[in-house]
Amino acid sequence: MKIKLTDEDKKKLFEDVRQFLADEFEKDVSEITKDTNIIDDLGGDSILFLEMIEELKEKYKIDLEVRTIGQYMLKNPIYTVGETLNTMFEIIEKGDELLKEIDSEEGEI
């Protein structure tokens, strides 16, 4: 099921991601910008993104398995909060289409 995020939805998601990271790393939310590097600046790792997805799945109606999201991340690594947001937008907006893209890319190898 495809969902089209509005600018307001994207702003809300940005705030949710910032709040998640602020809580996780005991930082003030104002310290977290789109340029913040989750690994270098905050000390996070790739598992953190999957934990964030799990927390936001219901709120944003994400109906993909963590395995699928992990496969997507292998092909599209994320480091900054901005890259995290772009990936979240893709996951939310494309939904099942994302799985088809991953499968077709694997077929090209």
C-alpha positions as CSV (number, residue, x, y, z in Angstrom):
1,M,0.0,0.0,0.0
2,K,1.5,3.3,-1.1
3,I,1.2,6.3,1.2
4,K,2.1,9.9,0.2
5,L,3.6,11.9,3.0
6,T,2.7,15.5,3.2
7,D,5.3,18.2,4.2
8,E,3.6,18.2,7.6
9,D,4.0,14.4,7.9
10,K,7.7,14.8,7.0
11,K,8.2,17.5,9.6
12,K,6.5,15.3,12.3
13,L,8.6,12.3,11.3
14,F,11.7,14.5,11.6
15,E,10.6,15.5,15.1
16,D,9.9,11.8,16.0
17,V,13.3,10.7,14.8
18,R,15.0,13.6,16.7
19,Q,13.1,12.7,19.9
20,F,13.9,9.0,19.5
21,L,17.7,9.8,19.1
22,A,17.6,12.4,22.0
23,D,16.0,9.8,24.3
24,E,18.4,7.0,23.2
25,F,21.6,9.0,23.6
26,E,20.4,11.3,26.5
27,K,20.9,14.4,24.3
28,D,18.9,17.6,24.1
29,V,16.7,17.4,21.0
30,S,18.1,20.7,19.8
31,E,21.5,19.1,19.4
32,I,20.2,16.8,16.7
33,T,20.0,18.2,13.2
34,K,19.7,16.6,9.7
35,D,23.5,16.7,9.5
36,T,24.1,14.8,12.7
37,N,26.0,11.7,12.0
38,I,24.4,8.9,14.1
39,I,27.5,6.8,14.3
40,D,30.3,9.5,14.7
41,D,28.4,12.2,16.6
42,L,26.1,10.0,18.7
43,G,27.8,6.7,19.0
44,G,25.0,4.7,17.4
45,D,25.1,1.7,15.1
46,S,23.1,0.2,12.3
47,I,20.9,-1.8,14.7
48,L,19.6,1.5,16.1
49,F,17.8,2.3,12.9
50,L,15.9,-1.0,13.0
51,E,15.0,-0.3,16.6
52,M,13.7,3.1,15.6
53,I,11.6,1.5,12.8
54,E,10.1,-1.0,15.3
55,E,9.1,1.9,17.5
56,L,7.6,3.9,14.7
57,K,6.0,1.0,12.8
58,E,2.5,1.4,14.1
59,K,2.4,5.2,14.1
60,Y,3.4,5.4,10.5
61,K,1.7,2.2,9.3
62,I,4.9,0.5,8.2
63,D,4.0,-3.0,7.2
64,L,7.4,-4.4,6.2
65,E,9.5,-7.1,7.9
66,V,12.7,-5.9,9.6
67,R,14.6,-8.3,7.3
68,T,13.3,-6.4,4.2
69,I,14.3,-3.1,5.8
70,G,17.7,-4.5,6.6
71,Q,18.2,-5.6,3.0
72,Y,17.2,-2.1,1.8
73,M,19.8,-0.6,4.2
74,L,22.5,-2.9,2.9
75,K,22.0,-1.3,-0.5
76,N,21.3,2.2,0.8
77,P,23.5,2.8,3.9
78,I,22.6,5.6,6.2
79,Y,24.8,7.7,8.4
80,T,23.1,11.0,9.1
81,V,19.7,12.0,10.4
82,G,18.9,13.4,7.0
83,E,19.7,10.1,5.3
84,T,17.7,8.3,8.0
85,L,14.7,10.5,7.1
86,N,15.0,9.9,3.4
87,T,15.1,6.2,4.0
88,M,12.1,6.4,6.3
89,F,10.2,8.4,3.6
90,E,11.1,5.7,1.1
91,I,10.0,2.9,3.4
92,I,6.7,4.6,4.4
93,E,5.8,5.8,0.9
94,K,6.8,2.7,-1.1
95,G,5.8,0.0,1.3
96,D,5.5,-3.3,-0.5
97,E,7.0,-1.7,-3.7
98,L,10.3,-1.5,-1.8
99,L,10.4,-5.3,-1.6
100,K,9.8,-5.6,-5.3
101,E,12.7,-3.1,-5.9
102,I,15.0,-5.2,-3.7
103,D,14.0,-8.4,-5.4
104,S,14.6,-6.9,-8.9
105,E,18.0,-5.5,-7.9
106,E,19.0,-8.9,-6.6
107,G,18.0,-10.5,-9.9
108,E,20.3,-8.1,-11.7
109,I,23.4,-9.4,-9.9
